[in-house]
């Protein structure tokens, strides 16, 4: 059965390529804020409701006024506008708060919603990522459990490293043996097998989450812009990454 899986690779760009990635991230952040401001202004001053298609159709005019956006892929710009529209749709359905402007340092990245503008050179383990609109070819490392046909690609920055999150269409397979075994799930021991093996419940995840909760409490107690606030934020982010596995 064909399904969609997401695989995340860590990118290793050179200095010049990293500067170009930050430049693109800034451009998409400014577009996001401009689209949000456009919606708010049109509604407050003129009572007009602006939707995704209105802003998508105005992209050519927008790129004429700001020539630096001509080098960005049109589909990536449309995906950024779609992100704004998605935020408003969640707000109107009561599933989220009203969309807010994004600071550049907090804006993570952008998306290639289809196969246009990028290409991955990999068989599922390591390889290279080609971003055609930016003229970049970047080394990447990582391994997919099951590889297939790449469909979309999201480039994001976590504050320290660059990553590429790629969705692929694939048929998952898993190697298994031919034997049978009985499992008993308990309280004191997580799993007991029919051949007498006992598997304890992993406690590292719970301890790590407890540590993150404590660091989060310490972070809330700090005042901006004290140096202690910055240090507490770094400690919290470090342990949060350990839990997420990135």
C-alpha positions as CSV (number, residue, x, y, z in Angstrom):
1,X,0.0,0.0,0.0
2,X,1.4,3.4,-1.0
3,X,1.6,5.9,1.8
4,X,3.3,9.2,2.6
5,X,6.3,9.3,4.9
6,X,8.3,12.3,6.1
7,X,12.1,12.1,6.3
8,X,14.3,14.8,7.9
9,X,17.9,15.3,6.8
10,X,20.5,17.5,8.4
11,X,22.1,20.0,6.0
12,X,25.7,21.0,5.8
13,X,25.9,24.2,3.8
14,X,29.1,26.1,3.1
15,X,29.3,29.6,4.4
16,X,28.2,31.3,1.2
17,X,25.3,28.8,0.9
18,X,24.3,29.4,4.5
19,X,24.1,33.2,3.9
20,X,21.9,32.5,1.0
21,X,19.6,30.3,3.1
22,X,19.3,33.0,5.7
23,X,18.6,35.5,3.0
24,X,15.7,33.3,1.7
25,X,14.4,32.8,5.2
26,X,14.3,36.5,5.7
27,X,12.5,37.1,2.4
28,X,9.8,34.5,3.2
29,X,9.4,36.0,6.7
30,X,8.9,39.5,5.2
31,X,6.4,38.1,2.7
32,X,4.5,36.4,5.6
33,X,4.3,39.6,7.5
34,X,3.3,41.6,4.5
35,X,0.5,39.2,3.6
36,X,-0.8,39.4,7.2
37,X,-0.6,43.2,7.3
38,X,-2.5,43.3,3.9
39,X,-5.4,41.3,5.3
40,X,-5.6,43.3,8.5
41,X,-5.4,46.7,6.7
42,X,-8.0,45.8,4.1
43,X,-10.5,44.6,6.7
44,X,-10.0,47.4,9.2
45,X,-9.9,50.4,6.8
46,X,-12.2,49.2,4.0
47,X,-14.1,46.2,5.4
48,X,-12.8,44.0,2.6
49,X,-12.1,40.3,3.3
50,X,-8.9,39.1,1.5
51,X,-8.5,35.4,0.8
52,X,-5.6,33.3,-0.4
53,X,-6.4,33.5,-4.1
54,X,-6.5,37.3,-4.0
55,X,-3.0,37.4,-2.6
56,X,-1.8,34.7,-4.9
57,X,-3.0,36.6,-8.0
58,X,-1.2,39.7,-6.7
59,X,2.2,38.0,-6.5
60,X,3.4,39.0,-10.0
61,X,2.7,42.7,-9.2
62,X,4.4,42.2,-5.8
63,X,7.5,40.8,-7.5
64,X,7.6,43.7,-9.9
65,X,7.7,46.1,-7.0
66,X,10.3,44.1,-5.2
67,X,12.7,42.6,-7.8
68,X,14.6,40.6,-5.1
69,X,11.7,38.2,-4.9
70,X,12.0,37.2,-8.6
71,X,14.8,34.7,-7.8
72,X,12.5,32.9,-5.4
73,X,10.4,30.1,-6.8
74,X,6.7,31.1,-7.3
75,X,5.5,27.9,-5.7
76,X,7.5,28.6,-2.5
77,X,6.0,32.1,-2.3
78,X,2.5,30.7,-2.8
79,X,3.2,28.2,0.0
80,X,4.1,31.0,2.4
81,X,0.9,32.8,1.5
82,X,-0.9,29.5,2.1
83,X,0.6,29.4,5.6
84,X,-1.0,32.8,6.4
85,X,-4.3,31.5,5.0
86,X,-4.1,28.4,7.1
87,X,-3.6,30.5,10.3
88,X,-6.7,32.5,9.5
89,X,-8.7,29.3,8.7
90,X,-7.8,27.8,12.1
91,X,-8.8,31.1,13.8
92,X,-12.2,31.2,12.1
93,X,-12.8,27.6,13.1
94,X,-11.9,28.3,16.7
95,X,-8.8,26.1,16.6
96,X,-6.2,28.7,17.2
97,X,-5.4,32.3,18.1
98,X,-5.5,35.2,15.7
99,X,-2.3,35.1,13.5
100,X,0.5,37.3,14.6
101,X,3.5,38.8,12.9
102,X,6.7,36.7,12.9
103,X,10.0,38.0,14.1
104,X,12.8,37.1,11.7
105,X,14.8,35.2,14.4
106,X,11.7,33.1,15.1
107,X,10.7,32.4,11.5
108,X,12.0,28.9,10.7
109,X,11.9,28.4,7.0
110,X,9.9,27.8,3.8
111,X,8.3,25.0,1.8
112,X,8.5,23.7,-1.7
113,X,4.9,22.3,-2.0
114,X,5.6,20.2,-5.1
115,X,8.6,18.9,-7.1
116,X,9.3,22.3,-8.8
117,X,12.4,24.3,-7.8
118,X,14.3,21.5,-6.0
119,X,15.7,18.0,-6.4
120,X,17.2,15.5,-4.0
121,X,20.1,13.3,-5.1
122,X,19.8,10.4,-2.7
123,X,18.7,6.8,-2.3
124,X,17.4,7.4,1.2
125,X,20.8,7.6,3.0
126,X,22.8,10.9,2.9
127,X,23.2,12.6,-0.5
128,X,22.8,16.1,-1.8
129,X,19.9,18.6,-2.0
130,X,19.6,20.9,-5.0
131,X,17.7,24.1,-4.6
132,X,17.3,25.3,-8.1
133,X,15.7,28.7,-7.4
134,X,18.6,29.7,-5.1
135,X,21.3,28.0,-7.2
136,X,22.5,25.9,-4.3
137,X,23.6,22.3,-3.9
138,X,24.0,21.3,-0.3
139,X,25.3,18.1,1.3
140,X,22.8,16.4,3.6
141,X,23.0,13.5,6.1
142,X,20.3,11.2,7.4
143,X,18.6,7.9,6.6
144,X,15.1,7.0,5.7
145,X,13.5,3.9,6.9
146,X,11.7,3.5,3.6
147,X,12.6,5.6,0.6
148,X,10.3,6.5,-2.4
149,X,9.3,9.3,-4.7
150,X,10.0,12.8,-3.2
151,X,7.0,15.1,-3.3
152,X,7.5,18.2,-1.0
153,X,10.5,19.7,0.8
154,X,10.5,22.1,3.8
155,X,13.8,23.9,4.6
156,X,14.0,25.1,8.2
157,X,16.4,26.5,10.7
158,X,16.3,25.5,14.4
159,X,18.5,28.3,15.6
160,X,21.7,26.3,15.2
161,X,21.5,24.0,12.2
162,X,19.7,23.7,8.9
163,X,17.4,20.8,8.0
164,X,15.4,19.5,5.1
165,X,12.1,17.7,5.8
166,X,11.1,15.7,2.7
167,X,7.8,13.9,2.2
168,X,8.0,10.8,0.0
169,X,5.4,8.4,-1.5
170,X,6.5,4.9,-0.7
171,X,5.4,1.3,0.1
172,X,6.7,0.7,3.7
173,X,8.3,-2.6,4.3
174,X,9.6,-4.1,7.5
175,X,11.9,-7.2,7.8
176,X,10.5,-9.7,10.3
177,X,11.2,-13.2,11.3
178,X,9.0,-16.3,10.9
179,X,8.7,-17.2,14.5
180,X,5.9,-16.4,17.0
181,X,6.3,-15.0,20.5
182,X,3.8,-14.2,23.3
183,X,3.9,-10.8,25.0
184,X,2.5,-9.8,28.4
185,X,2.2,-6.1,29.2
186,X,2.4,-5.3,32.9
187,X,2.9,-2.5,35.5
188,X,6.1,-3.4,37.3
189,X,7.7,-4.8,34.1
190,X,6.8,-3.2,30.8
191,X,6.9,-6.4,28.7
192,X,7.4,-10.0,29.5
193,X,7.9,-12.5,26.6
194,X,7.0,-16.1,26.4
195,X,10.7,-17.1,26.3
196,X,11.3,-15.6,29.8
197,X,12.8,-12.3,28.7
198,X,11.8,-9.2,30.7
199,X,11.9,-5.7,29.2
200,X,11.9,-2.7,31.6
201,X,10.0,0.5,30.8
202,X,12.4,3.2,29.5
203,X,12.7,6.0,32.1
204,X,15.0,8.3,30.2
205,X,12.2,10.0,28.3
206,X,10.2,10.7,31.5
207,X,13.3,12.1,33.3
208,X,14.1,14.2,30.3
209,X,10.5,15.6,30.2
210,X,10.7,16.3,33.9
211,X,13.9,18.2,33.3
212,X,12.3,20.3,30.5
213,X,9.3,21.1,32.7
214,X,11.6,22.4,35.5
215,X,13.7,24.4,33.0
216,X,10.5,25.8,31.5
217,X,9.4,27.0,35.0
218,X,12.8,28.6,35.6
219,X,12.5,30.3,32.2
220,X,9.1,31.9,33.0
221,X,10.5,33.3,36.3
222,X,13.2,35.2,34.5
223,X,12.7,38.8,33.3
224,X,13.7,40.2,30.0
225,X,16.3,41.2,28.9
226,X,18.3,39.8,31.8
227,X,21.3,37.6,31.0
228,X,19.7,34.9,33.1
229,X,16.7,34.9,30.7
230,X,19.0,34.1,27.8
231,X,20.8,31.3,29.6
232,X,17.6,29.8,30.8
233,X,16.2,29.9,27.3
234,X,19.3,28.1,25.9
235,X,19.1,25.4,28.6
236,X,15.4,24.8,27.8
237,X,16.0,24.6,24.1
238,X,18.9,22.1,24.6
239,X,16.8,19.7,26.6
240,X,13.8,20.2,24.3
241,X,15.9,19.0,21.4
242,X,16.9,15.9,23.3
243,X,13.3,14.9,23.7
244,X,12.4,15.7,20.1
245,X,15.4,13.8,18.8
246,X,16.7,16.6,16.5
